[in-house]
Amino acid sequence: MYVWQWAFTINDEIVVVIGRTWRELIKLWTKIVMNTLLQRGCRIVIYVHNLSYEFQFLSGIFSFNKENVFALKSRKVLKAEMLENTIELRCSYIQSNMSLSAFLKEMNVEHKKLSGDDYDYTKQRFSWTKLSEEELQYDIHDVVGLIEAIQIRMQMGNDNLYTIPLTSTGYVRRDVKKIMRPHKQYIESIHPDYKLFKLLRWAFRGGDTHANRYYANRIIENVKSADRSSSYPDVACNCQFPISKFQIIANADMDKVVENIKRGRAVVMHVAITNIRLIDDGEGNPYLSKHKCIIQNGVYDNGRVLEAEYLETAITDVDLKIILDMYEWDDIVVTEAYYSRYGKLPNALINLFIGYYHDKTALKGIEDQALNYALSKAKINSVYGLMAQNPLKGEQIYNTDYESLWEVEENETEEAFNKAIKRATLPYQWGVWVTALARYRLHEGIKLAGYGFVYADTDSVKYDGNIDWDEYNQKRIHDSLSSGANAVDRKGKEHYMGVYEFEGIYDRFCTMGAKKYAYEKDGKLHLTVSGVNKKKGSDELGQIENFKPGFIFHAAGGNELIYNDHPEIEEVEIEGHRQKITRNVVIKDSTYTLGLTAEYERLIQDCSLKFNSNYGNKSLT
């Protein structure tokens, strides 16, 4: 501890208290608790930006009961109560889902976060170190700006400290609960039972992100990019979903599955496939994911199945359409299958998506509406999250008796599921179908790219060659006009959910796998690598030729957290002072090294040999 700052409101005035030691903070909070809160039977709510980080230090000073610490996952603390439950700490980072700088900017507060360039975080400071006026102003702006931001947040939602959501998705959850209240009994009637849920959970996959192995680790010129507009909201508004309670298909086999699909039914099934392989060795985006399959003797393309002697997995009828498009096999056995009637989602839910979409489109680019635009954009992307929420997510338990302080309490019993599913806002199967349908729409775009397909990420296709998206987009426009999933921007331009929008041409492009690529456009270098800062990473990389295995990012490598739950040293002597060492977390600079697994590197080398003589000469379909 070298400084702490606390801003609070008294009769609409913001008061700031600054201290330098834990002793001072303990004294202040204890006085307030003893002299005011216990007598009145109330509590103070304190927002802490990134409570998860600060909690590690606070928990070494104050006592927290495991019943009063609420975490979303290990070391991700949402809120915590302390001092006889008179002080409630809440995480404003989780509430806003933004960095403090971004949050204060989005809320357009008076006291925005001051530039970090003026605050040297590498400087050693202690409670006796003299702080400059600039450093103190930096500290004060952090907490005053946060109070202003939370107040604006409450005003916008007509909230108070009792009603304001604890998480950024809480706003959408509230909207969904309100509009789905008349459908409550219907939703409860179609929730899956425990056995079906486990099959649905196995069948669930997220967005499809993959690099074509024939183009990987090589620089390609004139790569084009097209993004699908509002992919998840589009399928929610314009596609059909399982809308009746799932029924088991007795004595299921593939013939019965196909029969149900032809009758317009949604199907989820467990299949066992013998000797599966790609129909076309030039297929650039193998669909089956290794981590979603039980496999014997498989060959893989960076986590995707190229072939296998034997494979088991859970899929929907939507997945089956894609699989039939690119794989063949000797035998397929359906071991378990369920069907439901296909139909549109409730109008209330579709209209909620459309309302958010209208707001987002109409507000984009309007300077004084930047806040409302950001909130609308976040909302439209959050509705899907409510559908895909796992009701059996393990509970994070904080307990000082544990060696690591945190333990996941798994309870995946049928009893726990039956209890949890009653609290689900939307049926889990709708989330399974949203991502499956979005993957199918992406698959359609990849097929149009043919052998020119280079890279895909959820709603984006990057390709070599030319595609006329017009015919495909006309179908999506027709769907969106029928459902109302279209909107006009401030310039009068019409926008439609689900269309592929051309995003331009990259002068040069290079990928080394999922979430790992660099490109040059209009003379500027851009970088996307999971775990590497985009701006710093581009500057550090310098040129696209350096984007290859072995390159090390230092400045852009991010940070590494080291948690010291049980410090071995209790006290040290520094600058003539005795410094106590309590529970802490160290932030240290980290590095990131570009690399390929040995298996993927061998595959790329093999594909590179084929590229010029075979693959590269095939025309686009």
ZAMARGU-4260 file (C-alpha; in steps of 0.2 Angstrom, whole numbers, plus 5000, padded with zeros to 4 digits):
<rodrens>
0) 5000/5000/5000 | 5007/5017/4995 | 4990/5027/4993 | 4972/5024/4993 | 4958/5035/4988
5) 4939/5035/4992 | 4926/5046/4984 | 4908/5046/4991 | 4893/5057/4990 | 4885/5067/5004
10) 4869/5077/5000 | 4874/5076/4981 | 4892/5083/4985 | 4907/5072/4981 | 4919/5071/4995
15) 4937/5063/4992 | 4947/5055/5006 | 4965/5050/5003 | 4976/5040/5014 | 4993/5032/5013
20) 4992/5016/5024 | 4981/5001/5028 | 4980/5007/5046 | 4972/5024/5040 | 4959/5015/5030
25) 4955/5003/5043 | 4953/5017/5056 | 4941/5027/5044 | 4930/5012/5039 | 4929/5006/5057
30) 4924/5023/5064 | 4910/5024/5050 | 4904/5007/5054 | 4904/5008/5073 | 4897/5026/5074
35) 4884/5026/5060 | 4880/5010/5050 | 4878/4998/5065 | 4866/5010/5074 | 4856/5013/5058
40) 4856/4995/5052 | 4861/5001/5034 | 4876/4998/5023 | 4888/5008/5012 | 4890/5002/4994
45) 4907/5005/4987 | 4911/5003/4969 | 4929/4996/4965 | 4935/4996/4947 | 4942/4978/4945
50) 4937/4972/4962 | 4945/4955/4958 | 4962/4963/4959 | 4959/4974/4974 | 4951/4960/4983
55) 4967/4950/4984 | 4975/4964/4994 | 4959/4968/5004 | 4957/4949/5009 | 4974/4950/5017
60) 4969/4964/5029 | 4950/4962/5032 | 4941/4946/5036 | 4928/4940/5023 | 4916/4925/5026
65) 4914/4913/5011 | 4895/4916/5011 | 4898/4935/5008 | 4910/4934/4993 | 4901/4931/4976
70) 4913/4927/4962 | 4909/4923/4944 | 4924/4912/4942 | 4940/4909/4952 | 4947/4926/4957
75) 4934/4936/4947 | 4924/4944/4961 | 4907/4952/4958 | 4904/4958/4975 | 4909/4955/4993
80) 4902/4961/5010 | 4913/4965/5025 | 4913/4972/5042 | 4897/4964/5049 | 4890/4966/5031
85) 4889/4985/5033 | 4901/4988/5018 | 4897/4980/5001 | 4910/4981/4988 | 4904/4980/4970
90) 4914/4978/4954 | 4911/4992/4942 | 4922/4984/4929 | 4910/4969/4928 | 4895/4981/4929
95) 4901/4991/4914 | 4912/4978/4905 | 4924/4992/4901 | 4941/4998/4907 | 4940/5013/4919
100) 4946/5025/4905 | 4933/5018/4893 | 4919/5018/4905 | 4922/5037/4910 | 4923/5042/4892
105) 4907/5032/4887 | 4898/5040/4902 | 4905/5057/4897 | 4909/5062/4915 | 4917/5078/4920
110) 4932/5070/4928 | 4938/5058/4915 | 4953/5047/4918 | 4969/5057/4916 | 4983/5050/4904
115) 4993/5036/4911 | 5008/5043/4902 | 5009/5055/4917 | 5009/5042/4929 | 5025/5031/4929
120) 5019/5013/4935 | 5037/5007/4935 | 5042/5019/4949 | 5044/5012/4966 | 5032/5020/4979
125) 5029/5017/4997 | 5017/5025/5010 | 5031/5037/5015 | 5035/5042/4997 | 5030/5060/4993
130) 5017/5060/4979 | 5017/5074/4966 | 5002/5085/4963 | 5000/5077/4946 | 5000/5059/4954
135) 4987/5065/4967 | 4976/5072/4953 | 4977/5056/4944 | 4971/5046/4959 | 4957/5058/4963
140) 4950/5058/4945 | 4949/5039/4946 | 4937/5039/4960 | 4927/5055/4957 | 4925/5050/4939
145) 4919/5033/4944 | 4906/5040/4956 | 4900/5052/4942 | 4899/5037/4929 | 4889/5026/4941
150) 4877/5040/4945 | 4874/5043/4926 | 4872/5024/4924 | 4858/5024/4937 | 4850/5039/4930
155) 4849/5031/4912 | 4841/5015/4919 | 4830/5024/4932 | 4839/5014/4945 | 4845/5016/4963
160) 4857/5006/4973 | 4844/4992/4975 | 4839/4990/4957 | 4855/4994/4947 | 4861/4977/4939
165) 4877/4970/4945 | 4883/4965/4928 | 4883/4973/4911 | 4871/4959/4905 | 4859/4962/4919
170) 4851/4976/4909 | 4847/4964/4895 | 4841/4951/4908 | 4829/4963/4915 | 4822/4968/4898
175) 4820/4950/4893 | 4812/4945/4909 | 4799/4959/4907 | 4795/4955/4889 | 4794/4936/4892
180) 4784/4937/4908 | 4768/4932/4898 | 4777/4917/4891 | 4784/4911/4907 | 4773/4895/4908
185) 4778/4891/4890 | 4796/4893/4893 | 4795/4882/4908 | 4786/4869/4898 | 4800/4867/4885
190) 4815/4867/4896 | 4825/4851/4893 | 4826/4838/4906 | 4843/4833/4913 | 4847/4819/4901
195) 4843/4830/4886 | 4853/4845/4893 | 4869/4834/4894 | 4866/4830/4875 | 4863/4848/4871
200) 4878/4854/4881 | 4889/4842/4871 | 4881/4848/4854 | 4884/4866/4859 | 4898/4875/4850
205) 4903/4894/4848 | 4908/4903/4833 | 4917/4895/4819 | 4935/4902/4818 | 4948/4894/4807
210) 4962/4897/4795 | 4964/4888/4778 | 4979/4876/4780 | 4984/4879/4762 | 4986/4898/4765
215) 4993/4897/4782 | 5010/4904/4787 | 5012/4913/4770 | 5010/4930/4764 | 4995/4932/4752
220) 4991/4948/4742 | 4975/4956/4739 | 4964/4946/4751 | 4947/4953/4752 | 4935/4953/4768
225) 4917/4952/4770 | 4907/4953/4787 | 4890/4946/4790 | 4879/4960/4798 | 4873/4956/4816
230) 4875/4937/4813 | 4867/4931/4829 | 4853/4943/4830 | 4849/4939/4811 | 4847/4920/4814
235) 4837/4924/4830 | 4825/4935/4820 | 4825/4926/4803 | 4828/4907/4806 | 4817/4894/4814
240) 4821/4886/4831 | 4815/4871/4841 | 4799/4878/4849 | 4790/4863/4857 | 4796/4851/4870
245) 4809/4838/4863 | 4803/4821/4861 | 4814/4805/4860 | 4815/4796/4843 | 4812/4778/4848
250) 4824/4766/4841 | 4833/4780/4832 | 4843/4777/4816 | 4849/4789/4802 | 4833/4785/4792
255) 4822/4790/4806 | 4833/4806/4809 | 4831/4811/4790 | 4813/4807/4791 | 4810/4819/4805
260) 4821/4833/4797 | 4811/4831/4781 | 4795/4834/4791 | 4802/4851/4797 | 4808/4845/4814
265) 4823/4851/4824 | 4834/4836/4829 | 4848/4834/4841 | 4857/4817/4841 | 4872/4807/4847
270) 4881/4799/4832 | 4895/4786/4830 | 4904/4787/4814 | 4917/4774/4806 | 4931/4779/4795
275) 4926/4797/4792 | 4936/4808/4780 | 4934/4824/4769 | 4926/4822/4752 | 4938/4835/4745
280) 4956/4836/4751 | 4955/4854/4746 | 4942/4858/4759 | 4949/4873/4769 | 4937/4873/4784
285) 4935/4856/4791 | 4919/4857/4802 | 4921/4844/4815 | 4930/4850/4831 | 4942/4839/4840
290) 4937/4845/4857 | 4919/4841/4854 | 4922/4823/4848 | 4928/4806/4856 | 4940/4800/4843
295) 4951/4785/4839 | 4966/4787/4827 | 4962/4805/4820 | 4971/4817/4809 | 4969/4835/4813
300) 4970/4853/4806 | 4974/4864/4820 | 4960/4856/4831 | 4948/4851/4816 | 4945/4833/4811
305) 4952/4829/4793 | 4949/4810/4796 | 4947/4797/4809 | 4945/4779/4811 | 4931/4781/4823
310) 4922/4796/4830 | 4908/4800/4842 | 4899/4817/4844 | 4883/4826/4847 | 4876/4837/4833
315) 4860/4846/4828 | 4851/4844/4811 | 4860/4860/4806 | 4877/4853/4810 | 4872/4838/4800
320) 4869/4848/4784 | 4887/4855/4785 | 4894/4838/4789 | 4886/4830/4774 | 4892/4844/4763
325) 4911/4840/4767 | 4913/4823/4774 | 4910/4805/4769 | 4911/4789/4780 | 4909/4770/4779
330) 4896/4769/4793 | 4886/4781/4804 | 4875/4775/4819 | 4863/4786/4829 | 4863/4780/4847
335) 4851/4793/4854 | 4840/4807/4846 | 4827/4819/4850 | 4815/4830/4839 | 4806/4846/4842
340) 4794/4856/4831 | 4802/4870/4821 | 4795/4888/4822 | 4799/4906/4825 | 4804/4913/4842
345) 4791/4922/4851 | 4787/4939/4843 | 4791/4948/4859 | 4809/4942/4859 | 4812/4945/4840
350) 4805/4963/4843 | 4817/4965/4857 | 4832/4961/4845 | 4825/4972/4832 | 4822/4987/4844
355) 4841/4986/4850 | 4846/4985/4831 | 4836/5000/4827 | 4843/5010/4841 | 4861/5004/4837
360) 4859/5008/4818 | 4850/5025/4821 | 4863/5031/4834 | 4879/5026/4826 | 4890/5041/4821
365) 4880/5054/4831 | 4892/5062/4843 | 4881/5066/4857 | 4873/5049/4856 | 4889/5039/4858
370) 4884/5033/4875 | 4867/5026/4870 | 4874/5019/4854 | 4887/5009/4864 | 4874/5003/4876
375) 4862/4997/4862 | 4877/4988/4854 | 4881/4979/4870 | 4863/4974/4873 | 4860/4967/4856
380) 4875/4956/4858 | 4870/4950/4876 | 4853/4943/4872 | 4861/4927/4865 | 4871/4925/4881
385) 4855/4923/4891 | 4851/4908/4879 | 4867/4900/4880 | 4870/4901/4899 | 4874/4885/4907
390) 4863/4882/4922 | 4875/4870/4930 | 4890/4882/4930 | 4901/4877/4945 | 4900/4889/4960
395) 4916/4898/4965 | 4919/4896/4983 | 4931/4908/4993 | 4938/4900/5009 | 4953/4904/5018
400) 4955/4886/5023 | 4959/4881/5006 | 4977/4882/5001 | 4974/4892/4985 | 4959/4902/4993
405) 4947/4897/4978 | 4938/4881/4974 | 4925/4877/4961 | 4911/4868/4969 | 4904/4857/4955
410) 4886/4850/4957 | 4881/4842/4941 | 4868/4831/4948 | 4850/4829/4941 | 4844/4837/4957
415) 4855/4853/4955 | 4850/4854/4937 | 4831/4853/4941 | 4834/4867/4954 | 4844/4878/4942
420) 4834/4876/4926 | 4819/4885/4935 | 4829/4901/4936 | 4834/4900/4917 | 4827/4915/4908
425) 4827/4907/4891 | 4828/4889/4885 | 4846/4882/4883 | 4842/4874/4866 | 4839/4891/4858
430) 4857/4896/4862 | 4863/4879/4854 | 4853/4883/4838 | 4859/4902/4837 | 4877/4897/4836
435) 4873/4882/4824 | 4863/4892/4812 | 4876/4906/4812 | 4889/4893/4808 | 4878/4887/4794
440) 4877/4905/4787 | 4896/4907/4788 | 4898/4890/4779 | 4887/4897/4765 | 4899/4912/4764
445) 4914/4900/4764 | 4907/4890/4750 | 4905/4905/4739 | 4924/4908/4742 | 4928/4890/4736
450) 4946/4887/4735 | 4949/4905/4738 | 4944/4904/4756 | 4958/4910/4767 | 4951/4913/4785
455) 4935/4914/4794 | 4930/4921/4811 | 4912/4919/4817 | 4904/4932/4805 | 4919/4936/4794
460) 4925/4928/4778 | 4942/4933/4771 | 4946/4926/4753 | 4957/4927/4738 | 4947/4930/4722
465) 4931/4938/4718 | 4913/4935/4725 | 4897/4943/4720 | 4888/4943/4736 | 4872/4951/4728
470) 4862/4935/4725 | 4866/4928/4742 | 4862/4945/4750 | 4845/4947/4741 | 4839/4931/4751
475) 4844/4939/4767 | 4837/4956/4763 | 4820/4947/4759 | 4821/4938/4776 | 4825/4954/4785
480) 4811/4964/4777 | 4799/4951/4781 | 4803/4951/4799 | 4807/4969/4801 | 4825/4966/4804
485) 4831/4981/4795 | 4835/4999/4800 | 4839/5016/4793 | 4855/5025/4799 | 4857/5044/4802
490) 4861/5047/4783 | 4846/5038/4777 | 4855/5022/4772 | 4845/5006/4774 | 4854/4991/4784
495) 4848/4973/4785 | 4853/4959/4797 | 4862/4944/4789 | 4869/4952/4773 | 4888/4950/4769
500) 4895/4968/4769 | 4911/4970/4759 | 4925/4977/4771 | 4938/4980/4758 | 4955/4973/4752
505) 4970/4969/4762 | 4986/4973/4752 | 4995/4958/4761 | 4988/4945/4773 | 4996/4932/4783
510) 4988/4920/4796 | 4995/4907/4808 | 4979/4899/4814 | 4963/4905/4823 | 4964/4922/4831
515) 4982/4924/4824 | 4984/4935/4809 | 4992/4951/4802 | 4988/4962/4787 | 4993/4977/4778
520) 4980/4989/4772 | 4983/5007/4764 | 5001/5006/4770 | 4997/5002/4788 | 5001/4986/4797
525) 4987/4978/4808 | 4988/4964/4820 | 4976/4952/4828 | 4984/4939/4840 | 4975/4933/4856
530) 4984/4940/4871 | 4994/4953/4861 | 4989/4972/4861 | 4984/4976/4843 | 4992/4994/4842
535) 5008/4990/4852 | 5009/4973/4843 | 5008/4981/4826 | 5022/4994/4830 | 5033/4980/4838
540) 5030/4968/4823 | 5036/4982/4811 | 5033/4973/4795 | 5022/4958/4790 | 5038/4948/4785
545) 5041/4947/4804 | 5025/4938/4807 | 5032/4921/4808 | 5036/4907/4821 | 5049/4913/4834
550) 5045/4932/4834 | 5043/4938/4852 | 5032/4952/4857 | 5039/4961/4872 | 5030/4978/4874
555) 5014/4971/4867 | 5015/4954/4877 | 5003/4960/4890 | 5004/4956/4908 | 5006/4941/4919
560) 4997/4940/4936 | 5006/4931/4950 | 4995/4928/4966 | 5004/4926/4983 | 4990/4919/4994
565) 5001/4914/5008 | 5017/4926/5008 | 5032/4917/5015 | 5039/4934/5021 | 5030/4943/5034
570) 5040/4959/5035 | 5055/4967/5026 | 5066/4983/5029 | 5065/4996/5015 | 5073/5013/5015
575) 5074/5012/5034 | 5056/5007/5036 | 5048/4991/5042 | 5036/4985/5028 | 5023/4972/5032
580) 5020/4959/5018 | 5002/4953/5017 | 4992/4944/5004 | 4995/4951/4986 | 4996/4950/4968
585) 5010/4955/4957 | 5008/4962/4939 | 5023/4959/4929 | 5027/4962/4910 | 5025/4946/4900
590) 5030/4941/4882 | 5021/4932/4868 | 5030/4921/4856 | 5022/4917/4839 | 5023/4898/4836
595) 5015/4883/4828 | 5012/4866/4836 | 5023/4853/4828 | 5008/4844/4821 | 5001/4860/4813
600) 5018/4865/4806 | 5020/4848/4798 | 5003/4849/4790 | 5006/4867/4783 | 5022/4861/4776
605) 5013/4846/4767 | 5000/4858/4761 | 5013/4870/4755 | 5020/4857/4743 | 5003/4854/4736
610) 4998/4872/4734 | 5006/4878/4718 | 5005/4862/4708 | 4987/4858/4713 | 4977/4868/4726
615) 4982/4885/4720 | 4977/4882/4702 | 4959/4877/4706 | 4946/4890/4700 | 4933/4897/4713
620) 4917/4888/4714
</rodrens>
